[in-house]
Amino acid sequence: MSLHRNTIQETAAQSPVTAGSDKPAAEASPNSATTTGRAKNPTKRWPPRGRRPMRAVVAVSLVAGLAAAAAGVALSAGGTEPVVDGLVLVGFAAGWALLLVLSVRFTDRPQRWAGVPAAVMGVGGTALLVVRPSSAALDTLGWVWPPALLGLLAWITIRIRRQLPRRGGRWLLYPVIAVTTLAASGGGYHTVSQAIDQASATPGQLIDVGDHRLYLSCTGSGEPTVVLQPGLGETSAAWGWIAPAVAAHTRVCVYDRAGRGRSETAPAAQDGNQISADLHTLLDRAHITGPVVMAGHSVGGLYVLDYAARYPQQVAGMVLLDTTPPTAFTSLPDYPGIYQMLRTATGLFPGLARIGVNSLVNASSHTGLPAQAREQARTDASAARQARSQRDELAMVPTMMAQARAVTDLGDLPLYVLTAPVDSQTGWLSAQTALAALSRNSIHLVVAGAEHQALLDSESAAAVSGQAIIRVVDAARTGTPLTGS
């Protein structure tokens, strides 16, 4: 034994010349024997399949899956919820499928179990892309997919622990499992919380306007009635400060546009004309007769202008609270870029809402509103159906602006324009001044220190908004001009 060990050591020391040969080791015959007696095979790949690092396979599969999902988001920018979610699921399915293929091809520990999540997610994503289920159908599926996904994740975890080596990249997959578990839990929370909210008692009523019903709540008494139009993606809860203040002076009505709050979803996305037609039918069937004072915040002001264009005899006065100008794409240099960014982002909102992300984001929103209105506004903003409605509404903004531009002269109609100067876009103040110029009987007030949402959420700024509405009501009642500021 000692002689054999010495021979091996002496042979190894004869570098770079092969033992028993005048040729360097690199020039030795391929068929020459090695010190262990095994022949070299120049066609054999290195490293052997069994020595391919499993963690590299896991890492490549993980990165590829995330990249495919991100590509799906990019391709579906601003698309409908089934398309966005479907492409994301297909992307994740590709990552799991790649783990199966690479582990079989390049390692001696094939992870065939990865074919199960690949199939489940692939089939689910494809079904969303092909069927394109409605928001109501997706709400129903909310009772099914969270527990099903949690069960799949538990099964995947067991397979990882049993079949993936400890140093084979488990630590890369566990965060994925953890995040997906949170998403499934958030999905269950969203479904239950929305069901509870829809079942809770609330003032107001649902009124049929044709192919869907709209929520309407009126308080106070007197004429003219004030109708409040919330902004982009907002609901009647946004008027928590203003509605009670105006109700002490006259009747005021708040409502939810189709697809948000307590209103039912319309069969298709609606432009400004369809929103106005719905509102006109709603007021008629609620027996609210006579000209009304319309007040709109942000994009809600576009609906107010459109309503005045379609039903001029039904409008006694108008209040525009930091309204989005109908000329925004040309009068505001930054608006086109901001709009495109929002179009991309809102395409993600419905899917994120269904896994509870919107609930987390909105947990600290509307902090200035009264407690009851604040909680309702947060609940409304967290709903997937509302996020879907907001996405559809934003897609219609160019059309709504064109329709609102039909209003070029309001004559002597009482018009109050309030502008929030803080963090406003370049050209915003000039565009607000142009809105005030639509009527010869108008006031334009810049609310010092107020930002856009503060005109509704901040108690002090909302008090200014409420007073502006009351002054227009008084002007409409008495037929006298607006005066002062």
Secondary structure, DSSP 8 states (H G I E B T S, - for coil): -HHHHHHHHHHHHS-SB-TT-SSBGGGS-TTSB-TTS-B--TT--SS-GGGS-HHHHHHHHHHHHHHHHHHHHHHTTT--HHHHHHHHHHHHHHHHHHHHHHHHHH-SS--GGGHHHHHHHHHHHHHHHHH---HHHHHHHTTTHHHHHHHHHHHHHHHHHHHS-TTTTHHHHHHHHHHHHHHHHHHHHHHHHHHHHHHS--SSEEEE-SSSEEEEEEES--SS-EEEE--TT--GGGGTTHHHHHHTTS-EEEE--TTSTTS---SS---HHHHHHHHHHHHHHTT--S-EEEEEETTHHHHHHHHHHH-GGGEEEEEEES---TTHHHH-TTHHHHHHHHHHHHTTHHHHHHTTHHHHHGGGSSTTS-HHHHHHHHHHHT-HHHHHHHHHHHHTHHHHHHHHTT----BT--EEEEE--BT--TTHHHHHHHHHTTBSSEEEEE-TT-BTTHHHHSHHHHHHHHHHHHHHHHHHHHT------
